[in-house]
Every structure is written in structure tokens, then in C-alpha cells.
Amino acid sequence: MDYWQDKIVMITGASSGIGRALALELARRGARLGLVARRASVLDEIVGEVETGGRKAIALAADVRDAPALRAAADRLRAEFGRIDLLIANAGIGTTADAAEMQPDDIASVININVLGAANSVAAVAPEMVAQGGGQLVVISSLAAYRGLPKSAAYCASKAAVSAFFESVRLDLQPRGIAVTIIHPGFIKTPLTAGRHADMPFLMELDDAVKLIVRAIEKKKKSYAFPWQLASIVRLGIVMPIFMYDWIARRNSLRE
């Protein structure tokens, strides 16, 4: 609990799913929060929940694709609480489409939110973290970052890009006191997975996943993949010969 006491945390994609659950858990542990999402009314509801528990949070309505708006949101959070200690770049969307049916606008949306949104988030907080001599950047990537999956070209590409982006950021900023943590979750019960009909092996409850994410952040892990069973299978896929991976992936699609 002491790790989070009075830490100032900015969370993007805070209106639902992992972002909302992280906000409530970190508030319970003593953090003060800046909650970023497009839906101001939903953010206000979460702020109300946080304040009911005796903690502090502010709603920062902004679209992560809008760099000036995100910078303004970070500035407001700093003005309110004095600094930002930790960023959780969580905003993201998914899409499922066969390669023969992909729509350019859908691909652009995934890349713009998942990749550029995360990059905009870093740009909004990193200079001040360097100036204050410390901080932590966290991104919620995915096990889908490791190899391409059927019907998931845009999503896999976006998560691979964001993982590589944050790895480069770590190499630049770690010597200046900024820790960087890349989280690679598997399947979690959130609105993103609700209503899907494909197999989702080792599907986790949201509360269980949040506890693992929080622990990885506290330990300042550079990279953390879970659940371990699925993460082990995915890592095996990285070194698997291409012909073997293709044969397995086509017969065990995890996407509709």
C-alpha cells in the first residue's frame, strides 16, 4: 500500500475495463488520480466512486489521438496535484477482420488509438518526469504483440508497435530515472472480450488481472506477460519455425 500512497497517477482509457478497474484499485491503495477518456459523464461517475471512498481523482475528458488535448489534460493534473508520478497508457481498441475484408478506416482507428494514443500520452508527461528526476511509464500491450494472429492484423500490429515503442522509450529514459513497464496480458473479462465466440484459453477475471498488473508496476518490471500458461505458449511461438507456426495458428484461431 505504501507504494501508492499519495502517488499521482494518470490513466488513459479509464472509463471502462482494465482502466476503470485499475483506477478504483489504485485509489483504494492511496493514489490520487487523473482519469482520461472521451466520455466525461462516465469519468464523473468513477470520480464519484473514488471520492466516496475518501480518495481524490479528477476527470480529464480527452481523446488520446488529440495530442494538444492530452497535453492540456496532463497540465491540468499537474496544476491540481503538483506533478505526475506515473502514467498508465491503457487506452486501446480491438478489431477482428479477415485480411480480404479489412477496411482502411478501421485499421487507421486501431493504429491511431493504440499506438499514436500511447505515444501522445508519453509526450504529455515524459519531459516533466525527466525534469522532476523520476517517474514511471506503463503501457498495457498484449500477448498479441509477439506474433501475428488470424483475423487480427491491425490489432497485432498495433500491440507489436506499442511494445517496441515503449522499449525504445525505456532505453532513452531509464538512465534519467524513469522506469518503463510493458504489460502483456492474455484474455481478460472486459467489454473488449464480451460477446466473443472464439476460444479464449486461460480467460481471467478482471480483478485477478488487475492485481497482477499492480504487482508488476510496483516491482517496476520492464516487461510482464500473463497468465503464465498462455505466455509460455506464446513465447514458444516466437522461436517456432514459420511453417510450424502457420500450421498451428490456422488450426487454432483465437479470433472469430
N, C-alpha and C positions, 0 to 999 in steps of 0.2 A: 504493500500500500504506500509506503514512504516514497517509492519511486515516482508516483504520480501526484503526490501532494503538492498542490499549487502549480503544477506544470501547466503551461499554456499550450493547448493542442488545437491545431486547425485540421478539420476533417472534411474532405470533399466527398460528394455523393452521400451526404449524411442523412438524407430523408428516408431511406429505406434499407433493408437488407443488412449487409455487413456494416455499412457506415453508421446506420442508426443504432445497431446493437453495440458497436464499439463506443459510440458516444455515451450511451447510458451506462456501460460498464466503466468507462474511464471517469465519468462524473462520480460514480459511486466510490471510486478509488481516490477521489480528491482532486482530479484535474479540473481546470477551467477551460471552457471550450468555445471555439468559433466554428459554427456549423454551416457548411457551404452546400447549397443545392439550388436548383432553379425554382422549386416550389416553396415560396415564402410561408404560405399558410401551414404547410406540413412542418417546416422548421420551427415555426412558432409553437406548435403543439409539443415538439420534442423539448424545446427550451422550457416550456411549462412543466414537463415531467422532471427535467433536471432540477429546476428551481423548487419544485415540490419536495425534492429530496435534500434541500438545503445547499445545493451547489450552484455554480454560476455558469451560464452559457449565453451566447448571443447568436442570433440568426443572421447569416450573411448570404442573402439571396444573390446568386451569381451563376452564370454559365461558364464552366471551365474552359470552353472554347474561346471565350472572350477574355484575352489577356489583360486589357486595361481594367475590366470589371473585377477580375480576380485580384489584381494588384490593389485595387481600391478596397476590396474585402479584407485583404491582409493588413492594409494600412489601418482600417477601422479596428481590427482586432488588436493591433499593436497599440493604437490610441486608447483603447478600452482597458487593456491589461498590462501594457508596458513592453511586451515582447512576444515572440512566438518561439517556444522551445522545441516543438515537434510538429511536423506535417505528416498527415496520413493521406496520401493521394489514392483515394478509393474509387472515385467516380469512374464508372465504366458501363458499357452495354455489350450485349452479345447478339449474334445473328446466326441463323442457320440457312444455308442455301447451297444447292448443288452448283458446281462450277459453270454448268451450262445455263444456269438461270440467275446468276448474280446480277444485281443492279448496281451500277456505279454509285448512285446516291447513297445506297445502304452501306457500301464499302467505305465511302468517304465519312459517313457518320461514325462508324466504328473507329476508324483511324483518328478522326478529329477529337473524339471524346476520350478514347482510351490512351492515345499516345500524346497528341498535342495538349490535351487537357492536363495530363500529368506533367508535361514539360512546362506549361504555363504556371502550374502550381509551384513547381520548384523555383521558377524565375521570380515568383511573388514573395518568396521567403528566404531564399539562399543568401542574397547579399547581406541582409541584416543579420542572419545567423553567423556569417563569417565575421561581421563587424563586432558582434557581441561575444565572439570567441567560442561558440559552441552551439549545438543543436542536433536534431536527428530528423532525417528524411526517410519516410516509409512509403512503399508503394505496394498495393495489392495487385499482383500479377496473376499468374495461373499456371498450373501444370501443363496447360495447353501451349505454353511458351516453348516447350522443349522440342516438339516435332509437330509437323502438320497432321491434322485430323480430317477425316472425310467431312465434307459439307461445312467446313469451319475455316476456310481460307482467310477471311478478313479477321476473324477473332484470333486465330493462332498467330497471324502476322502481327497484329496489334500487341499481343502479350509478349511475343518474342522481342519486338521493338522496345517496349517499355522496360523489359528486364535488362536489355543491353544498354539502354539509355541510363538507367539508374546505376548500372555497374560502372559506366564511364564517369558518371557524377561522383560515385564513391572514390574513384581513383584521384579525381581532382580535389575533392573537398575533405576527405578523411585526414590528410596531413594538416588541415586547418581547423581540426576539432569537430568536424561534422560527421556523425555516424550515419550510415545508409543501410537500410534493411529492406530486402526484396522478399516479399511473401508470395509463395506459390501454392495456393490452395487447390484441392481437388473439388469434388462436388459437395455443395453445402445447400441446405434447405433455405432458399431465399426466393424472392419474386423472380429472379433470373432463371431459376430451375423449375419453378412451379409450372405445372401443366405439361411438362415434357413427357414423352412416351418412351424415349430411348433408355437403355440400361444406364444407370449411374452407380457404378460399383463404389462401395465404401462411402455412400452418401452420409454426410454428417449433419447432426443437429447444429443450428446456428450458435447456440450458447456454448457448445463444446468447442466449436471452431474459434470463436472469439477468445476463449481462454487460452488457446494455443497461440493465437496471434499476439495477444497481450504479453505472454511469456517470452515470445521471440523478440518482441520490441524491448522488453526490459533487459534481456540479455544482450541487446544490440547485435544480434546475429546478422551477418552480412547477407545470408540467404537462408530461407527456411521453407521447406516443402512438406506438405502433409495432405492427407493421412499417410503414415509411413508405408503402409502396404501399397497404395496406389503410386506413391512417389517412387518406391523401389522398382515397380514395373515400368514406370515412365523412364527412369534413369537407364534401365536395361535397354529400352528402345533407342536411346541415344547412340549406343555402341553397336546396335544390331545392324547387320548388313542390310542394304536398301531393299534387296529382293525379298528378304525375310520380313522386314518391317511392312512393306507394301502388302504382302500376303496376309499378315495378321490384321493390319489396320482395316483392310477391305472387308474382312470377315467378322470383325468385332467392332463395328462402328458404334461409338458412343454418342452419335448425333442422329437426329431423326432423318 
